[in-house]
Amino acid sequence: MSENNRKILYLITSLLIVCSVLGCEKYKLRKKGRKQLAAAIDLGQTIGSVAEVYLPEFIPVRGYGLVSGLNGTGSAECPPQIRAYLRRYILTQVPGQKINVDEFINSHNTAVVRVDGIMPTTGLKHQTFDVKVTALSGTQTTSLQDGWLYGTELMARVEFAIISRTLATAKGQVFIDTIDGANANKKNGYVPAGGTVLDEYKVSVTLGDNDYLMISQIRNRLNELYNEAGAVAVSPRRIELSAPAKYKAQKQKFASIIKATYLGQTPEITEERIKTFVRELAVSGDKEASEIALEAIGNQSAGKLATLLNSSDEEVQLRAARCMLNMGDDRGLQILVKTAMNIGSAHRVEAIKALSTGTRRKDAVAILRRLLLDANFDIKLAAYEQLRRLDDVAVTREPIGGNFYLEKVPQAGYKGIYVFRSGQPRIVLFGAPIYCSNSFLVRSGDGNIAIASRRGEKYVSVMRKHPARPVVIGPLRSSFEVGDIIQVLCEEPPEEGEQGHGGLGVSYAKAIALLKQMCDKGVVRAEFRAGPLPKFN
C-alpha cells in the first residue's frame, strides 16, 4: 500500500472513531436530557413524601401459660415470678370459685410453657394466628403431646412484665408434627390458629414535627377519598384511620396507597401523573409502585390503563387488568381469566386472587369452579381457598371435635387429601367421597390406635388404648368412607349417660399421621399432601 493510501485509510478510520464517539455522547446527552426532563416535571407532594405512614405487618408476642392433659409427662417446676403471675391470672379466669392454683401447677399432668407468636396487625379484630409452645428449660417436662393450652395472655415480646398491655390471647390443642417421619422434639409444639388478636390496628400517619396546617390538609384529603376510614387528627403531628371495607383484608396495601396519594390535584396535573405512571408500569422494573400509584389516583386512570391490556408483556397485562378491576372497571376481566387458565403462565395464582376479590361473586365462582379441575395442584388449591373464602357450596365444611374442620370438594377432578399444618387446622378431601379398601390394619406410631377391616366385613373397626387407664376404647364401627373414619377417630367420646356413639377423641396431629400412613400403604387410593409448617421468626 502506498504512503498516500495509508494516510487516506488512517484519516477515514479516525473520522469513523470520532463519529462513533460523538454519536454515543449525543445518545447519552439525549438520554440524560430525558431523565432531567422527567425530573423537572413536578407531580406534587404525596402523603408519603411529607409524613411516615405506619402499619407494622407483625408484632412478636410472648406469654406464659399452662398445658394440661399430659398424663404424667409434665412437671411441678415453675420460676417464682411466673408462678405468681399464673396464680393471679388463673384466679381472674374463675372468679368466685375456690381453686388451689399451686396444686394445679404442681401436677405432673400439667406443664408451664412459654408461648410465642408473630401476631398480624393487618387483619380484623379476632383474627387468629399460630403460636408456639415450649416447655421451660430446667424442668422435668418430657412431652407436651396431646396437651391442651389453657387461655394465655400474650404481650409484646420484651422482657417479661405482667403489667404489659395484653395484645392477644392463645389457647387450644397442642400440635406436634410426626408425619414427616422425623423424631419430633416433644417438648416443643404449636397451636395452629391458637392465637387471637384482641384489637384491630389502625394506620397512623405521622409528621416529623407539629404542623396544624399540614395535618389538617392530610386529614381532609384522606376523608375526602376514604370517608368511611374516619381519619382523625389525634395530635398536631399524627392521624389515625381504619382501613375501609374494600381494603379490610389488604391493610398493608391500603397503607401503600395512602403513601402514594397526592395532597393536591388539578385536571392537568392528574393527567400528567396518569401518563407518567402508565408509562412506568409498562417499562419500569418497579411495576408494583406504579400500579399502587394508579390505584391511588382512582378510576380516572382507567382510560389510559386500558391501552396496556394489549401489551406483549403478560405481567403488564395482569397488573393493568387487576388495577382496573379494583377501580370498578371490568374491561380487563378477560385478561385475568385468560391468565388464570393459561397453563404456561407464571401469574396464574395472582390472577385467581384478583378475580376472586375484584369481580362479582357469581362470575368469580363460575371461573373458580372450572379451575378446581385444573391438572396443576397449586391452581386447584388456590381455587379451593378462594371458593372457601366466598363460602361457595362447592366446598362443604364440618367441625370435628371442636379442634379442626373436615372439608370436602366433590368436583375436583382427582382424589387427594390435603392437610393444613399452619392456620386453621383442616383436612380437605378433594374428589370426595374417598373410600379405603377392605382387609387392612393400620396402627399409630405408638401402637395405641388401630384402624382395621377383615376381608368380607362391611365396616371398618376403630379402637384406641385409653390415654390414662389400662383399657381399650372401642372398637367403634365406621363405613369405608374416609370422612366417616375421621369423624369416628376424632369426635369426642360421649359423656356418661349421653346418647349417641361419639368418637375416640384422637388428636388432629395423630389423625393426619394415620391418614398419611393409609395413603402410603395404598389402603386409601388418594394422593396425600401436607401444607407447610408455621414459621416463627
N, C-alpha and C positions, 0 to 999 in steps of 0.2 A: 504494500500500500504506500502511495506517495505521501510526501510530507503534507501537501495541501489537503489530501483526502483525510489524513489523520486529524488535521486541525478542524475540518468541517464536522467529522464524526464527534470529536470532543465537544464542539460547540453545540451540536444537536442534543447530545447526551446531557450536557449541563442545563440547556433550556428545559428539557423534559423533567429533570430533577427539580428545577426551580418551580416549574408549573405545578408539579405534583405537591410540593411543599406548600405553595401558595393556595392550591386548591384545598388541601387538608386544613390549613389555617382558616380559610374562608368558611369551610364547613363548621369548624369549631366555633368560629365567631357567630355564625348563624344560630347554631345550637345554643350557645351561651346567651345570645340575644333573646331566643325564645324563652329560656329559663328566666331571664331578667324581666321579660315582659309579663310572664305568668306571675312572678313575684310582685310585680308592680301593681297587679290587679288586686285591690283591697276588697276582699269578700266580706269584711266586717268582723266583729267580735263574736265568738261563740262563748257560751257559758263556761265551757271547759278551759277557755283561754284566760278567763279572769277569776275563776274560782275552782276549788277542788270538789269534784263530785265523788262522794264516798259511799260505798256499799261493800263491805267485806263479803267475799263469797263464802268463807267458812270461819268459824271460831273454834279453836281447840278447847274442849271442855273436859273436866275431871270431877270425880266424886268418889265416895267410899260407901259401900253397901254390903248387904248380906245375901249369900246364896244358900238356899235351903234344899232339902231333899237329897242329901248326899250319901245317905246310908253308910255312915261311919268313915267317910273319906275326907271330912272336914277337920277343923281344929279349934281349940279354945283360945289360941294366942291372938292378941289384938293390942296394938300400941295404945297406951293410956289416953292420948289425945283423941284418937279415932273412936275408942270405946266411949268416951264421954260424949262425943258428938252423936254417935249412933244411939246412945241411951236417950238423949234428949229428942232426937228426931223420931225414933220409933214411938215414943210416948205421945208425940203430937199426932201420929197417924191413928192412934187408938184412944182418943180422948174419953175419959170416964171409965176406962177399963183397967182392971188391975192385972199387970203383967210383969213377970220377973225377967227384965231385959237381959241381965247378966247371965241368967240360966240359959236363955235362948242363944246368946252369943257363945257361951261356953260349950254348947252341944257339939259333938263331933259329926252331927248331921248338918251343920251349918259351917260356913267359912266366910270370913271377912275378905272382901275383894276390893281392888281398885278398879274403877270404871272409867274408861277413856272413850272419847268420841270426837269426831270432826263435825261440829254442828253447822248445817247450812243456814245461811241467813237470807237466802234468795227465794225461799218458798213461803207458803202460807203458815199462819198460826196452826199449831198441832201437826205440822209436817213431821214425819218420822225419819230416823237415820240409824245406822248401825252403831253399836257400842261394843267395845272390847272389855272383857272381864279378866282380871289377873289375880291369882291368889297372892297374898302378901308374902314377900320373901322372909325366910327365917321361921315360917310356921310349919306345922306338921301336915298341912293340907296336901293330899296326894292326887285328888281328882275333883274336877268341877262337872264332870259328865252327868248329863240328865238333871242338873240342878236348875233351880228357878231363882232368878234375881228379883229380890223384893224391891219395891219402889225406892229409887235413889235420886237424890238431888245432884245436879251437875252444874258446875260453875266454871268460869273462865279458867283455863289451865295456868295457874300461877301457884306459888307456894300455898299449900292448903290452909284455908282460913274459913271457919264456919260462918263468919259474918259476911262473906261474899254474896252477891246477888245471885239467886238461882236462875239460870238461863233455860234449863231444860230438866226433864226427869227421865228416868230409864227404868224398865222392868221387862221381864219375860224369860222364856226358856233359854237356857244356855246351849249354844250350838258348838260342838267340837267336830270338825270335819274328819271323816275317815274314808271317804270314797276314793281319794287319790292313792290309797294303799300304803301311805307312809305312816310310821308310828307317831301319832299325834301327841303333843305335849298336853296332857290333860289338866295341867294347872292353868292353862290359858284357853279361853274360848271367847265367843262373842254372842251377842243377841241381835239377830237380824231385825232391823226396823224397831229396835227396842227403845231408842231414844225418842223423845217428843219435845219439839220446840214450844216454849210457853208463850212467846210473843212474836208478832210479825215485826220484822225490822224495816225501818223507813230509810229512804235515800236521803242523804244530807248534802247540802251544797254550802260550802264554807269559803268565805273570803279570808285573805291574809290579815286584814285589819278591819275595824269597824267602818262601815260606809253605808249610811242610811239610804242614800240616793241609789247606789248600785244594788243593794239588797232588795230595795223596793222594785227596781226595774226587773230584776231576775224573777222575783216572786210573781209580779204581774204577768210577765211573759209566760211563765210556767202555767199559771192559772188560765191564761188565755188559750193555751194549747191543750192542757190536760186538767180541765176544771174539776173532774171527779177525784184527782190526785190530792187535792186540798193542800197546796203548798202554803206553808205558814212560816213567817219570819220569827223564829224563836229568840233571836237576838239581832243586833245590828250587823252581825257578820255571818249568821247561819240560818239556813232554811231547811225545813224538813217536809217531806212529802211521801205519800204512798204511791205504789205502782197502780195505774188504772187497770180496770178489768182486763183489757186487751193484753196487758203485759204482766199479769199476776204470776204466771208461770215462767216468765222470762225477765226477771227483775234486773239481772246483770245487763241484759240488752237494753232495758229501759234506762239504766244509768248511763250507758254509752250514748244513747240517743240524746239524753239531756246534755251531755258534754258537747255534742255536735250541733246543738240548737243555737241558732243565731239570735242575738238580742234585738237587732233592728232589721227591718226589711222594707224594700220598695219593689215595685214590679220589675224595675230594671236590674237591680242587684240580685233579686231572686232568680231572674232569668240567667244571669251570668253564673251564679252558683250552680244552677242545674246543668248548664253546659259544661262547666268545669268538672263536676263530679261524674257526669255521664261519660265524659272523655276519660277520666281517671279510672272508672270502673272497667272501661274497655281495654286500657293499655297498662295500667299501673300494676305493680307487684302486690300492693296492699289493697286488694279489692274489698275486703271487709270494711275498711274505713269509709270507702266511697259509698258502699251500699247503706251503711248506717247514716251517713250524711244525707243521702237522698231520702231515706225514710223519715229523717228528722224534718226535712223540708215539707214532705207531705205529698198529696196526690197531684200537686202542680207539676211534679217531676214525671208523672206517668207518660205524658206525650212523648218526651224525648227518650225516656227509658225504653219505650216500645221499639225504638229503632234497633236496640241491642238484641231483641228477640231473634233477629236474623243473623247474629254473629256466628262466625265459624268456630268460635271458642265455646265449648259446652258449659264451662264454668260461668262465663259471662252471661250466656243464655239463662242458666239456672238462677243466678243472682238477680238478674233483671226481672225475670218472671216472679220470683219469690217476693222481691221488693214491691212490685206492682200489686201482687195479691194481698200483701199486708196493708196496702193503701186502699183496698176495696176494688181494684181493677183486675178483672179475671182474663184479660187478653192473653196473659202468659200461661193460662191453665194447661193448655195442650202441651206446652213445652215441658211442664213439670210431669205430666202424665207420661209423655214420651220418654223422659229421662228415667222415671221410676220403672218403666217397663223395659228399658234398654239393658239387655244382659251384659253388654260390654262397657257400660258406663261406670265410672268410679264415683258418681254422685247420686246413686240410687237412694241410699238411706236419707240423705239430705232432702231429696225431692219428696220422699214419703212423709217426712216430718212437716215439710212446708205445706203439702196437700192437706194433711190432717188438721193443721192448725189454722190455715188461711182460707179454705174454701167451705162451701156449705156442707153440713154434716151428711146429707143424703148423697151428695156427689163423692165425698171422701170415702164413705162406707162402701159404695159400689166399686171404687178403684181398689181399696184395701182388701176387699174380699177376693178379688181376682189375684192379688199379689200373694195371698195365702197359698196359692197353688204353685208359686214360683219354685224352680228347682234349687235355687240358692237358699240355704237355710237362714243366712243372715237377713235376707229380704223377707222370708217367711216370718221370722221372729220380729222384725221391725213392724210388719203389717199387723201381727197379733198384738203387739204392745199398743199400737195406736187404736185398734179396734176395741181393746180393753179399756183404754182411756176414754173412748167415746161411748162406752157402755153398750156396745152392739150385741145383738143376740147371737152373733157368730161365735162368741166366747161365753160359755156358761161358767158360773163360779159357785163354789160351795165351801163354807168354812168347815174345817176339820179339827175337832178337839180344842177349838179356841186358840190354836197355835199357828195354823197355816191355811192356805186355800188350795183346794183341788179344782183345777180349771180344765175344761175340755173344749177342743177346737175340732169339731167333726169334719168340716170341709177343709182339709189341709193338704190333700194330695199325697200323703205318705204317713207312715206310722213312726212316731217318735215320742220320747219322753224327755222333757226339759225341766230341770230343777234349778231354782234360784238359790244362790248361797249368799246373796247380798240384797238388801232391801227387803220388801215384804216377802216372807217365805211362801213359795208357790211351787206346786207340781203341776205341769201343763202336759196334757195328753193330746198330742197332735194326731189327727186321724182317729179320734175316739169313735166308737169303743175299741179298746185294745184288749186282747184276750191272752191268757197264758195257756201253755199246753197242759196235758194231764200227765200223771206218773212222774213226779219230780219231788225233790226235797231240797230246800234251801235253808241254811242256818245263818244267823248273825255271827259276826266275828267273835263274840264272846260265848257263843253257843247257847245263849239264853232265849232266843226267839227262833221259832221254826215255822216254815210255811211248806205245806206238803199236800200231795194228792196221789192216791194209789190208782193204778190202772183200773178203769171201769167205774171209778167213783164219779158222781155227778156234782161234786163240790170240792172246794179247797179247805183244808183244815189249817187254822192259825192258832198258835199257842205260845206262851212265854212263861219263864220262871218268874215267880213273884220277886220284885226287887228287894224286899225286906224279910220275906219269910220263906222257909223251905217247902214251898208248894208250887204247883203249876196252875196257871190260869188258862182255862180253855180245855180242850180245843173248841174254838168258835168256827162256825161254818161261813164260807163265802162262796159266791159264784166264781167263775173263771175270769170275770171281767176285772181288769187291773184297778179301776176306780173303786170297785166294791172291796177288793182286797185291802186297798189303802185305808178305806173307812174302818174296816174291821180291825186293822192293825192299830190305828191311831186315835179313834174316838175314845173318849174317857169311859172307863168301866162304870156301869150303873151303880148308884148308891144303894145301900142295903134297903130292900123293900121297894125299890124303884122298878117299874115295869119297863120292858124293852131289853134288848140284847146288849147294847153299848158296844165297846171295843176293848182293846188291850192296853190303851194308853201309851203306846210306843212313841218315842220322841221323833220329831221331824228328821233329825240327823240320822238316826238309826233306820228310819223308814226309807230314806233316799239311798242309803248304803245297800239295803236289801234289794231295792229296785234295780240298782246298777248290777248287782250280782245276778239277778234274774235275767237281765238283758244279756250280760256277758255269757251266761251259760246256755242261752238260747231258749230258756223257759218262756220268756216273753220275746216275741219276734218284732222288736222295735228298736230303733236307734236311741241310745241313751246319751244325753248331753247334760253337762253341768255348767252353770254360769260361773263367772269369776268370783273369787273370794273378795271380801271388802279390803280396802286399804286404809290404814290409819295414820299415814304420815305423808 
